[in-house]
Each structure stands twice: as structure tokens, then as C-alpha cells.
Amino acid sequence: MTIQEARNIAEGEAGRKLTDREFRFVLCYTKRKVRLTGHDVSYVPLLLIDEIKNHVFRESINSVSNEFGRCLSEIGGMSCV
């Protein structure tokens, strides 16, 4: 499997296309992770699929968290007991 094939698969499963800048970031992160764990470079496309999906998932969580924070600011905050 090529890196481009892995990208296409992951973006299809995640339901969103990454920008080229996002993709380069995730690819660099994936290559570094493969190198640090001692895997062969042939593992990059397989891990890349998961890392792209993880990136999209984390981005969604951050977006919801940021929106929740804005809502709390608008209503004057909320005390947690």
C-alpha cells in the first residue's frame, strides 16, 4: 500500500479530507512514531490510516471543547461542586 492509498482510505473512513499542511504534519508524526518504535518503514502506510483518523477525532473533540468554553464564557461561567 502506498502513502497516497493510505491517505485516501483514511480520509474516506474519517469522512473528511485533510489539507496538505495537515497531512504533512500527520505524516511526519507517523514516520517519527514508526522510527521510535523500531518498526520497518513499510509500516508507515498502515499506521498512517489510524493516525489520520485519530487526528480528525482529536480535532472534533477540541472543537466541541472550545465551543463549550465559549458558551460558558457567554453565560458567565459555571461553578463545579
C-alpha positions, 0 to 999 in steps of 0.5 A: 500500500502506498502513502497516497492509498493510505491517505485516501482510505483514511480520509474516506473512513474519517469522512473528511479530507485533510489539507496538505499542511495537515497531512504533512504534519500527520505524516511526519508524526507517523514516520517519527512514531514508526522510527521510535518504535523500531518498526520497518518503514513499510509500516508507515502506510498502515499506521498512517490510516489510524493516525489520520483518523485519530487526528480528525477525532482529536480535532472534533473533540477540541472543537466541541471543547472550545465551543463549550468554553465559549458558551460558558464564557457567554453565560458567565461561567459555571461553578463545579461542586 
